[in-house]
Amino acid sequence: MQRGKRLKKADHRDGQTPYVSSTSLNNGVDGFIGNDGSVRRFDDCLTLANSGSVGCAFYHQYTFVASDHVTKLKRDGLDKYAYLFMIPIINRLSEKYSFNREINDERIKREKLLLPATDKGEIDFAFMSAFMKDIERNILNTTLKVFNERVSVNKYKMGGVNWKNFLLCDLFPTLVAGKSKGLNHIKKSDSGISYLGATNQNNGVLCFVCRDKSTIQKGNCIAFIRNGEGSMGYSVYKAEDFIATSDMTLGYNDHLNRYTGTFITTIADRVRGKYNFGYKRSANRLSKEIITLPIDNNGSPDWEYMENYMRNIETAQILTYLKMVQNNFA
């Protein structure tokens, strides 16, 4: 067991090495850095959050830099499946710790885990590994079936297309603001509804909160981020119902689905460079933004083309994934 090393946000340099901290999202990865020298690098191990999201454990097969908010847990001879088996068991430690009672180095040494044992009373790592392999195989078999069915549907020939500028307010006849006044007015819940805010990560989801009927807004829309340094100007497509802050404006159109929605957000994000804290994305400025889209013979947005285009991209990704999985099964 070994702690990571403190590295202030101001000292982060851009790079491609995962930086693992105390977040409960993205497998504990809080960003990517290029720092060398005074950092601690680990790989093929578990990390346990000592503070922040106390008790959250993740497995990292790759090389990463660890912050001082996590502890590396490593045992020679274990494969990734044995590590994965232990994660939900280790996560239960979060029940006895909190922000005011962190997992310090002494406490972690005293913790005990209930694990499978052999007839000799030794830890049965072979069983743990085999158990997780079976779970992975069952999940992949189900996934492969779904993906194979989807690939058979996503077969479209694409031709040339003309493009035209549209005002955002014309493209989205219904533009409404988020209703939430902030996280101080609502209770978090891991089993709740997604809460959207000023972030372009996790598809705009800051966390999950208890359902509040007065602030829930319908899905199948595009959420335009109007505030927040680093996120202002971005947009995300939301299929499910959600709660959003007033920093977001939601655009609705009857032709939207997850394919046309992601097509439009990719184009809409190109406006990102024109906004900053000195020139914010007000509701009025948002409505006057211009989005360039493919058009049909009538000069209207070609929704069918946009959907088919994204289906073709999805098919290519699925085929790549299927090839990788089938090679692993071979």
Buried (B, 14 or more C-beta within 10 A) or exposed (E): EBBBEEBEEEEBEEBEBBBBBBBBBEBBBBBBBEBEEEBBEBEBBBBBBBBBBBBBBBBBEEEBBBBBBBBBBBEEEBBBBBBBBBBEEBBEBBEEBEEEEBBEEEBBEEEEEEBEEEEEEEBBBEBBBEBBBEEBEEEBEEBBEEBEEEBEEBEEEEEEEEEBEBEBBEBBEEBBBBBBEEBEEBEEEEEBBBBBBBBBBEBBBBBBBEBBEEBBBEBBBBBBBBBBEEBBBBBBBBEEBBBBBBBBBBBBBEBBBBBBBBBBBEBBBEBBEEBEEEEBBEEEBBBEBEBEBBBBEEEEBBBEBBBBBBBBBBBEEBEEEBEEBEEEEE
